[in-house]
Amino acid sequence: MNAIVNVQQAEAWNGWEGAAWADNAPRYDAMMGGFNQPLLDLAAIGETDDVLDIGCGTGQITLLAARRAARAQAVGVDISEPMLTRARADAADQGVANVRFDQADAEVHPFEKEAFDIVISRGGVMFFSDPVAAFTNIARALRPAGRLVFIVPRAGRLDSEYAQATAALAPLMNGPSPAARGMGSLVDPDRILEVLGEAGLAEVNVSPVEARMDYGRDAADAADFILGQGPVRFNLKDVDQATAARAREELQAGLEAYETPDGVRIRGSVWLVDAIRP
């Protein structure tokens, strides 16, 4: 990997949180999968479009992009080697040959200038120490009139389905885990417009998108999944056993309201953003 400026993020995503995500990639892909189609529809990847995926994680969206860019190449970059190892293994298992995964800090990585027609990201662009510098660097990798399309979280609401379902955990969540720091940096659409404008991108659009997120087979399974996620594990690591057991019981009860014949489905909301390089 070349230079790193996001040192704290590199340490976190190459530590236990990155490894845990890689080990449970199918669960996280199921959780986020409802946003794949809106992202890919807006990106409108053609078979000759070279695609760059920023913060590709374990590579699900990169592989989907590669299939659409059948006569070109998709490149996924991420700072987490455990997640990239999983992505490379999945690419090999699925026989997707026109894809490559590189470990890189996208804020400063020396991307080849004007090498890509489309840049995408499914929630991997919120963690930069200097967002303007990062998007300026990413924009240089786009060809003129190339498109940038990504999703980022919207601000959480106390009346959201997730907040209601996981209310039992709220008193115990005292701060972000190391890997989650910065996740809220682009929840304000005005901030998104400001950052992308300063990075030299144009025709910026920010739209809300909702999807049902898959948390597990039933309430018990979903409770185990949520309790195993990095931010929750981080905040509960010093909680006494009785408190943790009570929180789990109440969490499962809260999730029961969202059980469906297809599993636990909770409505999530993101910003879907697109822009072009002039």
Helices and strands as residue ranges (DSSP letters): H 7-13, H 16-23, H 25-32, G 33-35, H 36-43, E 51-54, H 60-68, E 74-78, H 81-94, E 99-103, E 116-122, H 131-140, E 142-153, H 161-165, G 167-172, G 178-180, H 189-198, E 202-216, H 219-228, H 230-236, H 241-255, G 256-258, E 259-260, E 263-276
